[in-house]
Amino acid sequence: MIGCDEPKSAKPAVKRRRRYRPFAELLEDRVTPSIVYWDNEGLDGLYENPVNWSANQLPGVLDSADIGLGFSITANSNVAVAAITCQSNVTFNGELSVVDSRSSNRRGDLSAKR
């Protein structure tokens, strides 16, 4: 053909697949605070008996302890909680530490003996 260029041997366009490498990002450990309720299932009135608390676990320093009406409770060891709501009489024969005293509420008597 006159005036026409010969077509160059064109390679077909190859689509490159993008590589995707999944990764996992490590996050810091977190503990979810919870409210632990007094249910008195242990029937002994002892604060340190886990059976007396919901989920059969003692409230810890990150938890709120919630004690309803009609109980008489004795704690013979040191107690540390984030907050306490108390509508019954509780005697602490050890030390009571409330981390966030602004969120604590009581109607019953809290007494500490040392």
C-alpha positions in Angstrom: 0.0 0.0 0.0 1.3 3.3 -0.9 1.4 5.9 1.9 0.3 3.5 4.7 2.5 2.4 7.4 2.8 -1.3 8.1 1.1 -2.0 11.4 3.7 -2.8 14.0 3.2 -6.0 15.8 1.2 -4.6 18.7 1.1 -6.6 21.8 -2.3 -6.9 23.4 -2.7 -4.7 26.5 -2.2 -6.8 29.6 -4.1 -5.7 32.6 -2.1 -6.1 35.7 -3.9 -7.3 38.7 -3.5 -5.2 41.7 -2.2 -7.1 44.6 -4.1 -6.7 47.9 -2.4 -7.8 51.0 -4.7 -8.0 54.0 -3.3 -7.0 57.3 -4.3 -7.0 60.9 -3.8 -4.0 63.1 -3.1 -4.6 66.7 -5.1 -2.6 69.2 -4.5 -1.9 72.8 -6.1 -4.2 75.4 -9.4 -3.0 76.7 -11.5 -4.1 79.7 -15.1 -3.3 79.6 -16.4 -2.1 83.0 -19.6 -3.7 84.1 -22.2 -3.4 86.8 -22.1 -6.4 89.2 -25.3 -7.0 91.2 -25.7 -8.5 94.6 -28.0 -11.5 94.3 -27.2 -13.2 97.7 -27.3 -16.7 96.1 -24.7 -17.8 98.6 -27.1 -17.0 101.4 -24.3 -16.1 103.8 -24.2 -12.3 103.4 -20.4 -12.3 102.8 -19.2 -9.7 100.3 -16.2 -11.8 99.4 -18.3 -14.8 98.3 -18.4 -14.7 94.5 -21.7 -16.8 94.5 -23.4 -13.8 96.1 -22.8 -11.7 93.0 -24.3 -11.8 89.5 -22.3 -14.0 87.2 -20.6 -15.4 90.3 -17.8 -12.9 90.2 -16.7 -10.2 92.7 -16.9 -6.6 91.5 -13.4 -5.4 90.7 -11.7 -2.0 90.6 -13.2 -1.3 87.1 -16.7 -2.4 88.1 -19.7 -0.8 89.7 -21.2 -2.7 92.7 -25.0 -2.5 92.9 -26.6 -3.7 96.2 -30.4 -3.6 96.3 -32.8 -3.4 99.3 -33.2 -5.9 102.0 -29.8 -7.3 102.6 -27.3 -7.3 105.5 -23.8 -7.7 104.1 -20.4 -8.0 105.8 -17.1 -7.5 104.0 -14.1 -9.0 105.9 -11.4 -8.0 103.4 -10.4 -4.8 101.5 -12.8 -3.8 98.7 -11.9 -1.7 95.7 -14.6 -0.8 93.1 -15.1 1.9 90.6 -18.5 2.9 92.1 -21.0 1.5 94.5 -24.8 1.8 94.7 -26.1 0.6 98.0 -29.6 0.4 99.4 -28.8 -2.1 102.2 -26.7 -2.1 105.3 -23.1 -3.1 104.6 -20.3 -3.4 107.2 -16.7 -3.2 105.9 -14.2 -4.7 108.3 -11.4 -3.9 105.8 -10.7 -0.9 103.6 -13.3 0.4 101.1 -11.8 2.2 98.1 -14.2 3.8 95.6 -12.3 4.9 92.5 -15.0 7.2 91.2 -16.9 8.6 94.2 -19.0 10.9 92.0 -20.9 7.9 90.6 -21.6 6.3 94.0 -25.0 6.3 95.7 -26.2 4.9 98.9 -29.4 4.6 101.0 -28.4 2.0 103.5 -25.7 2.4 106.1 -22.1 1.9 105.2 -19.9 1.3 108.2 -16.2 0.6 108.3 -14.4 -1.0 111.3 -10.8 -1.2 111.5 
